Amino acid sequence: MSLKVLLVGGGLTSALISSLLKKVPVACQVWDKARGAGGRMSTTRSPTNSNCTADLGAQYITATPTYQSKHHDFYNSLLSSKVLENMTCKVEGLKDFPEGTKHYVAPAGTNAIVKHFFAEGGHQLHFEQHVSAIDLQPDNKWLVRTKSGREEVFDAIILTMPVPQIFQLEGDVQDLLNKNSELTKNLKSVKYSSRYALGLFFDNNTALRNIDWDSKYLSDHGVFRFVSLDSRKRQLGDQPVAAVFHTSITFGEENIDKNGDEVKIQLLSEVKKLFPQWPEPKSVKCQKWRYSQVLEAYPETPGYVFISKSPPLLAAGDGFVHSNLDGCISSSLKTAEALKEILVQKTD
């Protein structure tokens, strides 16, 4: 009989673990509070033109020679499936990387990377399922509840949400954390940057045609750190243009608790100052990322931690390594291996 495993979170780490568990005799489900897969690899469509899309989270993938070799199978899977392509667009202000580093873009949007690995795993995906509580059952299993009232029992759980959100869960999971002061201290030491992303959808490919860059880092701007013409960044010259702005860490931290509509108005005003000649967009999306990139990872970057070994309850993700594709791959490899060892023992 296969054991039931729940992955909480619909982002990259869950997708990778799902893929790694595809040959393990488990009945795996993925629950996420959002309406679709992606997490911080978020691709958004214009409400007035479905062909106009923008990456509001991760922008492109950078792979150093070390990780190209270490994670070759993952990159080969993405490249052979055309989910990733070599980045050839013009990026102003791109910092220096080790010789041999490669940059990739996802032509269909960065959430295609997450969808690719979920498809490889072939497990059940359930969206709009906001996990609210985890309780231990007398038969040494986990009862998981959502805010909408769904309840289901699992043999093992892997939490892949940003680390601070673990402390928002109710039930016996909090009792476990309260009894392990060292684990709690280390989990609370994980820090993330906060940012806003602003997407301007122009819905045609001529609106910003005269700009001589595709993406640009703004090192000396007080609000924005990065701007990208998304279809051009993804090398889709004939597609409608969407412009994406990411704020600086400082602006994000100072404004993360403000009303989103107020911040959107402020950001649009800053765009007008930067690019007064731009036409009015057809639509606008302001995305708040309270947990953007990892600033301080879990001590000694183990890739995952056990909150409970029996029954298994693990926490994993970039907070236990570092923020990028390779950090999530590293976490996923270690997490999947740890879970496999426990599951083998349970089925013996």
Protein Blocks (a to p, Z undefined) as FASTA:
>chain_A
ZZddddedjbfklmmmmmmmmmpccddddddfbfbehijmccdddfkbmkbccdfbbfbd
cddfklmmmmmmmmmmmmmnomaccdfbdcehiacddehiacdddfkojklmmmmmmmmn
opacdehiacfbdcddfkopacdddfkopacddfbdcdfbdfklmmmpgcjklmmmmmmm
mlmmmmmmpccdddddddddehiaklmmmpcbfbdcdfkbckbmbdcdfklmnopakbcc
dddddddfklmmmmmmpcfklmmmmmmmmmmmmmmmbccdfbdcddddfblcdfbdcehi
lopacfbfbdcdddedjklmcgcfklmmmmmmmmmmmmmmmmmmmmZZ
